Amino acid sequence: MQKSSPALELVDLLEAFIRWLSHGRSASGLSLSAAAVLFQLSREGPQRLTDLAARVGLSQPAMTQLVTRLEYAGMVRRAADTCDRRVVLVQITRDGRTLFDRRKRERVADLEGLLGDVSPDDRDAIVEALPALARLVSLAEQRRNGPAVAAVEEFGHVR
Protein backbone atom coordinates (compact mmCIF):
# COMPACT_ATOMS: atom_id res chain seq x y z
CA MET A 1 0.00 0.00 0.00
CA GLN A 2 1.34 3.42 -1.00
CA LYS A 3 1.73 5.95 1.79
CA SER A 4 -0.22 9.17 1.24
CA SER A 5 1.81 12.35 0.94
CA PRO A 6 0.92 15.54 2.83
CA ALA A 7 0.43 17.29 -0.52
CA LEU A 8 -2.06 14.64 -1.69
CA GLU A 9 -3.95 14.80 1.61
CA LEU A 10 -4.07 18.60 1.47
CA VAL A 11 -5.35 18.56 -2.13
CA ASP A 12 -8.09 16.07 -1.21
CA LEU A 13 -9.10 18.07 1.87
CA LEU A 14 -9.10 21.41 0.08
CA GLU A 15 -11.12 20.10 -2.86
CA ALA A 16 -13.69 18.61 -0.48
CA PHE A 17 -13.81 21.87 1.47
CA ILE A 18 -14.22 23.93 -1.71
CA ARG A 19 -17.14 21.67 -2.72
CA TRP A 20 -18.70 22.33 0.70
CA LEU A 21 -18.20 26.07 0.29
CA SER A 22 -19.59 26.11 -3.24
CA HIS A 23 -22.74 24.27 -2.18
CA GLY A 24 -23.40 26.49 0.81
CA ARG A 25 -26.69 28.10 1.67
CA SER A 26 -25.80 31.40 0.03
CA ALA A 27 -28.72 33.25 -1.46
CA SER A 28 -26.28 35.24 -3.57
CA GLY A 29 -26.31 32.78 -6.45
CA LEU A 30 -22.66 33.60 -7.19
CA SER A 31 -20.53 30.93 -8.81
CA LEU A 32 -17.06 30.39 -7.39
CA SER A 33 -15.62 32.19 -10.43
CA ALA A 34 -17.93 35.18 -9.99
CA ALA A 35 -17.11 35.32 -6.28
CA ALA A 36 -13.40 35.14 -7.13
CA VAL A 37 -13.78 38.12 -9.47
CA LEU A 38 -15.61 40.17 -6.85
CA PHE A 39 -13.04 39.17 -4.23
CA GLN A 40 -10.17 40.20 -6.48
CA LEU A 41 -11.78 43.54 -7.36
CA SER A 42 -12.69 44.32 -3.76
CA ARG A 43 -9.16 43.48 -2.61
CA GLU A 44 -7.08 44.96 -5.43
CA GLY A 45 -9.36 47.63 -6.91
CA PRO A 46 -10.09 48.21 -10.61
CA GLN A 47 -8.16 45.99 -13.01
CA ARG A 48 -7.73 45.34 -16.70
CA LEU A 49 -9.75 42.38 -17.87
CA THR A 50 -6.61 40.51 -18.95
CA ASP A 51 -4.98 40.99 -15.54
CA LEU A 52 -8.18 39.95 -13.78
CA ALA A 53 -8.39 36.79 -15.92
CA ALA A 54 -4.81 35.87 -15.04
CA ARG A 55 -5.30 36.46 -11.32
CA VAL A 56 -8.55 34.50 -11.13
CA GLY A 57 -7.30 31.73 -13.39
CA LEU A 58 -9.73 32.04 -16.29
CA SER A 59 -9.09 32.45 -19.99
CA GLN A 60 -9.64 35.93 -21.38
CA PRO A 61 -12.76 34.87 -23.36
CA ALA A 62 -14.24 33.22 -20.26
CA MET A 63 -13.47 36.32 -18.18
CA THR A 64 -15.05 38.56 -20.83
CA GLN A 65 -18.27 36.52 -20.66
CA LEU A 66 -18.26 36.47 -16.86
CA VAL A 67 -17.63 40.22 -16.59
CA THR A 68 -20.42 40.85 -19.10
CA ARG A 69 -22.84 38.80 -16.97
CA LEU A 70 -21.69 40.53 -13.77
CA GLU A 71 -22.00 43.91 -15.46
CA TYR A 72 -25.53 43.12 -16.64
CA ALA A 73 -26.39 42.11 -13.05
CA GLY A 74 -24.98 45.41 -11.75
CA MET A 75 -22.13 43.79 -9.80
CA VAL A 76 -19.26 45.32 -11.80
CA ARG A 77 -18.79 48.10 -14.30
CA ARG A 78 -16.27 48.89 -16.99
CA ALA A 79 -14.67 52.31 -16.91
CA ALA A 80 -11.91 54.05 -18.81
CA ASP A 81 -8.56 54.30 -17.04
CA THR A 82 -8.00 57.92 -16.02
CA CYS A 83 -4.31 57.66 -17.02
CA ASP A 84 -4.91 56.03 -20.40
CA ARG A 85 -8.39 56.44 -21.88
CA ARG A 86 -7.72 53.53 -24.27
CA VAL A 87 -7.57 51.13 -21.33
CA VAL A 88 -10.79 49.74 -19.89
CA LEU A 89 -10.82 48.75 -16.24
CA VAL A 90 -13.29 46.47 -14.47
CA GLN A 91 -14.40 47.67 -11.04
CA ILE A 92 -16.78 46.37 -8.42
CA THR A 93 -19.98 48.35 -7.86
CA ARG A 94 -21.65 49.09 -4.55
CA ASP A 95 -24.19 46.35 -5.27
CA GLY A 96 -21.38 43.93 -6.09
CA ARG A 97 -19.58 44.70 -2.85
CA THR A 98 -22.82 44.38 -0.88
CA LEU A 99 -23.59 40.98 -2.41
CA PHE A 100 -20.03 39.75 -1.95
CA ASP A 101 -19.97 40.92 1.68
CA ARG A 102 -23.29 39.16 2.37
CA ARG A 103 -21.98 35.97 0.79
CA LYS A 104 -18.85 36.18 2.93
CA ARG A 105 -20.86 36.73 6.12
CA GLU A 106 -22.95 33.65 5.30
CA ARG A 107 -19.84 31.57 4.69
CA VAL A 108 -18.29 32.78 7.96
CA ALA A 109 -21.45 31.90 9.88
CA ASP A 110 -21.52 28.43 8.31
CA LEU A 111 -17.87 27.87 9.16
CA GLU A 112 -18.32 29.15 12.71
CA GLY A 113 -21.09 26.58 13.08
CA LEU A 114 -18.76 23.83 11.91
CA LEU A 115 -15.96 24.99 14.18
CA GLY A 116 -18.40 24.99 17.08
CA ASP A 117 -19.10 21.31 16.44
CA VAL A 118 -15.49 20.09 16.49
CA SER A 119 -13.53 19.31 19.63
CA PRO A 120 -11.66 22.17 21.31
CA ASP A 121 -8.37 20.43 20.49
CA ASP A 122 -9.27 20.20 16.79
CA ARG A 123 -10.44 23.81 16.74
CA ASP A 124 -7.18 24.93 18.38
CA ALA A 125 -5.15 22.88 15.86
CA ILE A 126 -7.05 24.47 12.96
CA VAL A 127 -6.48 27.97 14.35
CA GLU A 128 -2.79 27.24 14.94
CA ALA A 129 -2.42 26.02 11.33
CA LEU A 130 -3.87 29.22 9.81
CA PRO A 131 -0.60 31.22 9.66
CA ALA A 132 1.23 28.34 7.93
CA LEU A 133 -1.65 27.87 5.48
CA ALA A 134 -1.68 31.62 4.82
CA ARG A 135 2.03 31.53 4.00
CA LEU A 136 1.44 28.57 1.68
CA VAL A 137 -1.31 30.44 -0.16
CA SER A 138 0.90 33.51 -0.37
CA LEU A 139 3.70 31.47 -1.91
CA ALA A 140 1.30 29.85 -4.38
CA GLU A 141 -0.07 33.25 -5.43
CA GLN A 142 3.42 34.70 -5.80
CA ARG A 143 4.43 31.81 -8.03
CA ARG A 144 1.30 32.18 -10.14
CA ASN A 145 1.13 35.99 -10.29
CA GLY A 146 4.68 37.09 -9.64
CA PRO A 147 5.30 39.44 -6.72
CA ALA A 148 1.66 40.55 -6.56
CA VAL A 149 0.10 41.07 -3.16
CA ALA A 150 -1.08 37.71 -1.88
CA ALA A 151 -4.68 37.03 -0.91
CA VAL A 152 -3.70 35.93 2.56
CA GLU A 153 -3.03 39.51 3.64
CA GLU A 154 -6.79 39.84 4.02
CA PHE A 155 -6.62 37.30 6.85
CA GLY A 156 -4.09 39.35 8.79
CA HIS A 157 -1.68 36.48 9.38
CA VAL A 158 1.03 37.43 6.92
CA ARG A 159 2.37 40.94 6.54
C-alpha positions as CSV (number, residue, x, y, z in Angstrom):
1,M,0.0,0.0,0.0
2,Q,1.3,3.4,-1.0
3,K,1.7,5.9,1.8
4,S,-0.2,9.2,1.2
5,S,1.8,12.4,0.9
6,P,0.9,15.5,2.8
7,A,0.4,17.3,-0.5
8,L,-2.1,14.6,-1.7
9,E,-3.9,14.8,1.6
10,L,-4.1,18.6,1.5
11,V,-5.4,18.6,-2.1
12,D,-8.1,16.1,-1.2
13,L,-9.1,18.1,1.9
14,L,-9.1,21.4,0.1
15,E,-11.1,20.1,-2.9
16,A,-13.7,18.6,-0.5
17,F,-13.8,21.9,1.5
18,I,-14.2,23.9,-1.7
19,R,-17.1,21.7,-2.7
20,W,-18.7,22.3,0.7
21,L,-18.2,26.1,0.3
22,S,-19.6,26.1,-3.2
23,H,-22.7,24.3,-2.2
24,G,-23.4,26.5,0.8
25,R,-26.7,28.1,1.7
26,S,-25.8,31.4,0.0
27,A,-28.7,33.3,-1.5
28,S,-26.3,35.2,-3.6
29,G,-26.3,32.8,-6.4
30,L,-22.7,33.6,-7.2
31,S,-20.5,30.9,-8.8
32,L,-17.1,30.4,-7.4
33,S,-15.6,32.2,-10.4
34,A,-17.9,35.2,-10.0
35,A,-17.1,35.3,-6.3
36,A,-13.4,35.1,-7.1
37,V,-13.8,38.1,-9.5
38,L,-15.6,40.2,-6.8
39,F,-13.0,39.2,-4.2
40,Q,-10.2,40.2,-6.5
41,L,-11.8,43.5,-7.4
42,S,-12.7,44.3,-3.8
43,R,-9.2,43.5,-2.6
44,E,-7.1,45.0,-5.4
45,G,-9.4,47.6,-6.9
46,P,-10.1,48.2,-10.6
47,Q,-8.2,46.0,-13.0
48,R,-7.7,45.3,-16.7
49,L,-9.7,42.4,-17.9
50,T,-6.6,40.5,-19.0
51,D,-5.0,41.0,-15.5
52,L,-8.2,39.9,-13.8
53,A,-8.4,36.8,-15.9
54,A,-4.8,35.9,-15.0
55,R,-5.3,36.5,-11.3
56,V,-8.6,34.5,-11.1
57,G,-7.3,31.7,-13.4
58,L,-9.7,32.0,-16.3
59,S,-9.1,32.4,-20.0
60,Q,-9.6,35.9,-21.4
61,P,-12.8,34.9,-23.4
62,A,-14.2,33.2,-20.3
63,M,-13.5,36.3,-18.2
64,T,-15.0,38.6,-20.8
65,Q,-18.3,36.5,-20.7
66,L,-18.3,36.5,-16.9
67,V,-17.6,40.2,-16.6
68,T,-20.4,40.8,-19.1
69,R,-22.8,38.8,-17.0
70,L,-21.7,40.5,-13.8
71,E,-22.0,43.9,-15.5
72,Y,-25.5,43.1,-16.6
73,A,-26.4,42.1,-13.1
74,G,-25.0,45.4,-11.8
75,M,-22.1,43.8,-9.8
76,V,-19.3,45.3,-11.8
77,R,-18.8,48.1,-14.3
78,R,-16.3,48.9,-17.0
79,A,-14.7,52.3,-16.9
80,A,-11.9,54.0,-18.8
81,D,-8.6,54.3,-17.0
82,T,-8.0,57.9,-16.0
83,C,-4.3,57.7,-17.0
84,D,-4.9,56.0,-20.4
85,R,-8.4,56.4,-21.9
86,R,-7.7,53.5,-24.3
87,V,-7.6,51.1,-21.3
88,V,-10.8,49.7,-19.9
89,L,-10.8,48.8,-16.2
90,V,-13.3,46.5,-14.5
91,Q,-14.4,47.7,-11.0
92,I,-16.8,46.4,-8.4
93,T,-20.0,48.3,-7.9
94,R,-21.6,49.1,-4.5
95,D,-24.2,46.4,-5.3
96,G,-21.4,43.9,-6.1
97,R,-19.6,44.7,-2.8
98,T,-22.8,44.4,-0.9
99,L,-23.6,41.0,-2.4
100,F,-20.0,39.8,-2.0
101,D,-20.0,40.9,1.7
102,R,-23.3,39.2,2.4
103,R,-22.0,36.0,0.8
104,K,-18.9,36.2,2.9
105,R,-20.9,36.7,6.1
106,E,-23.0,33.6,5.3
107,R,-19.8,31.6,4.7
108,V,-18.3,32.8,8.0
109,A,-21.5,31.9,9.9
110,D,-21.5,28.4,8.3
111,L,-17.9,27.9,9.2
112,E,-18.3,29.2,12.7
113,G,-21.1,26.6,13.1
114,L,-18.8,23.8,11.9
115,L,-16.0,25.0,14.2
116,G,-18.4,25.0,17.1
117,D,-19.1,21.3,16.4
118,V,-15.5,20.1,16.5
119,S,-13.5,19.3,19.6
120,P,-11.7,22.2,21.3
121,D,-8.4,20.4,20.5
122,D,-9.3,20.2,16.8
123,R,-10.4,23.8,16.7
124,D,-7.2,24.9,18.4
125,A,-5.2,22.9,15.9
126,I,-7.1,24.5,13.0
127,V,-6.5,28.0,14.3
128,E,-2.8,27.2,14.9
129,A,-2.4,26.0,11.3
130,L,-3.9,29.2,9.8
131,P,-0.6,31.2,9.7
132,A,1.2,28.3,7.9
133,L,-1.6,27.9,5.5
134,A,-1.7,31.6,4.8
135,R,2.0,31.5,4.0
136,L,1.4,28.6,1.7
137,V,-1.3,30.4,-0.2
138,S,0.9,33.5,-0.4
139,L,3.7,31.5,-1.9
140,A,1.3,29.9,-4.4
141,E,-0.1,33.3,-5.4
142,Q,3.4,34.7,-5.8
143,R,4.4,31.8,-8.0
144,R,1.3,32.2,-10.1
145,N,1.1,36.0,-10.3
146,G,4.7,37.1,-9.6
147,P,5.3,39.4,-6.7
148,A,1.7,40.5,-6.6
149,V,0.1,41.1,-3.2
150,A,-1.1,37.7,-1.9
151,A,-4.7,37.0,-0.9
152,V,-3.7,35.9,2.6
153,E,-3.0,39.5,3.6
154,E,-6.8,39.8,4.0
155,F,-6.6,37.3,6.9
156,G,-4.1,39.4,8.8
157,H,-1.7,36.5,9.4
158,V,1.0,37.4,6.9
159,R,2.4,40.9,6.5
